[in-house]
């Protein structure tokens, strides 16, 4: 079964004013759709066909650029849409909050660390909150469409929160003001979803 472009779960304009409708439409229907189509093409007729995206990435030959770039793009964006919600966002609480406070001291310090990871990622890439076995969390970043599931990536663990800092994610509205976009992202994080992913990953 070929990979399908996932639904957003909300309207393109639902995250305004934090993320504008035109950016969301282009990002989902063009960029993510392109990664999905190219991933299907890259695995067609190979032993990777029919495997889950997690299995493909965990055992990836990192020299296979077609699967690395498009598989990463497919997975990363699929997570990105899920960890945002315009309405039922919840709050940082419970075991996830405890793990974040154990690692970073406070919610504010975590936000600073995550913002720094996103702001200082040179060029295109992603900022992540990852979970290690046992529940310890870590903030890190990866270039391009790499992610912590891939072998040999310096940032390891199961990603439960990700922020796209490719320019296509924010340039129409924020131009070169990446920090403003990062700050706006905190307004739309779906903590209910992140907490659920944390419980499953630990």
N, C-alpha and C positions, 0 to 999 in steps of 0.2 A: 504494500500500500504506500503510495507516494505521500510525502509530507504535504500538508495543507496549510495555507495561510490562516492563522488563528483569528477569530473575531476579537475585536477590541473589548467588547462588553459595555461600551458606552459610546456616545456620539462624538464625532471629531471635535465639536466645540465644547465638550463637557468640562474640559480642564482649564478653560479660559478663566481669568486672564493669565494664569500661570504658564500654560502652553497653548499657543493659538491654534485655531482650527485648521488653517492652511498647512502649518507645519505638520500637524497630526495626520492630515489626509495624505500628504506627500510621503511622510515617513512610513506610514502603514501600507498604503496602497501601491507605492512605487518601490521604496527601498526594501522593506521587509518582503514584499511580494517578489522582488528580484532575487533576494537571497534564497527564498523558498524554491523558486523555479530552477535556479542554478544549482542548488543542492541536489534536487531530484535528478538533474542532468548528470551531475558528477558521480552519483552512486548507481545510476542505472546500469544494470548488467554486471554489477560487481558483488562481492560477498557482503558488502555493507547494506545492500538493498533489503528492506524488511526489518532492519534493526532499529531500536529506539535511538533518538538523537543522543541521549545520555551515553548509551553503549558505544555509539560511533565516536563521540568525542573522547571518552575515557581511554579508548584503545587506538587513538588516532596516530597515523603516520604524519608527523608534523611537516614533512616535506611535500605532502599532498595539498598544495595550495588551494585547489578547487573545493575540497571538502573542508579544509581548515577555515578558510575565509567565509564560505557560504554556510557551512554547518554552524560555525560560531555565530554568524549573523542571524541565522534562523533561531537558534536557541536563545541568544542574548535578548533579541527583541521579544520573543515569546514570553520571557520572564518580565521584561520591562513593562509590557502592557498590564500584566497581572499585578504588579506591585504599585500600581497607581489606581486611584479611585476618586471620582469627584464628590462622592457623598458618604458612603459607609466606610470611612477610613479607620475608625477605631483609634487607639492610642498605643504608644509604646508602653507595655506593661508586662506583668507576669514573668515567666522564666526568661524571655528574651531581654526584658529590661534588666533583670538581674545579671545576665551574662554580659550585656553591654557595660553595665556599671562595674562588674568585676574586671573587665578588660581595660576600660577607659576612665573609670572613676565617676563619671556622670553622663547623663544624656547630652548635656551641652558639649562636653569634651569629645564624645563620640561624633556629634555633628561637625565639630571642628575638624576632626581627623578625616571624616568622610569627605567633607568639603575640600580639604587640602588634597586628598588623593585624586579627586575629580578635577580640581583646578590646576594641579601640577602635572597631570598626564600630558606629556608633550604630544602635540598633534592629535590624531584620532585615537579613541579608546574608550575604556569603561572604568568606572569606580565600582567596587564591590564590598558588600558585607558578606563574609563567608563563615561557615560553621564547620568546625572540626569534630571528629568523633569524640563524644563525651560532653559536647556542648560549648566548648570555648569558641569565641568569635574573633574575627580579624578583619580589619579594613585594609584593602589593597587596591591596586589598579593594574590593568593590562592594556597593551597596545592593540590597535586595529580591532578585529573581531575575536581575538583570543579570549579565553575565559578560564576560570580555575579548575574546570573539569579536565582540561587538556593535559597530557603528560609533559613534564619538563617546564611548565609555566611556574614562575617564581611565586605566584599567588595561588595557593592551593586551598582545598576545602570545597564544601557545597555552597554555591552562591544562593543567598536568600533575598538579597536586595541588590539591584544593579542600576546604574545611571549611565546613560549614553552621552558621551561628550564629543562625539563626532559633530562637526559643524552643521551637518544636515538636521541635527536634532534641535537646534536652537537659533540658527543664524538669521532666519527671516524676521524674528521678533527681537532677538537680543544682540544681533550683529556680533561684535567681538567681546561682549560683556558676559563671558562664561560664568563668572561668579554670581551674577544676578540670576542666571538660569538655574544654577545649582541651588541658590537660596529658594527659588520658586518651587523647585522639586520637592522640598520638604513640606510644602503646603498640600501636596497631593499624594503623599505616600500612603499606601493601603496597609496599615500596620496589622490589620487582621490577617491579611494574606501572608505578610512577612513572618508573623508569629506562627502561623500554621506550617509554613515551610521550615521554620527553625525547629519546631517540635518533630517534624518528620526526619530532619537531617541529623539531629544530634544522637 
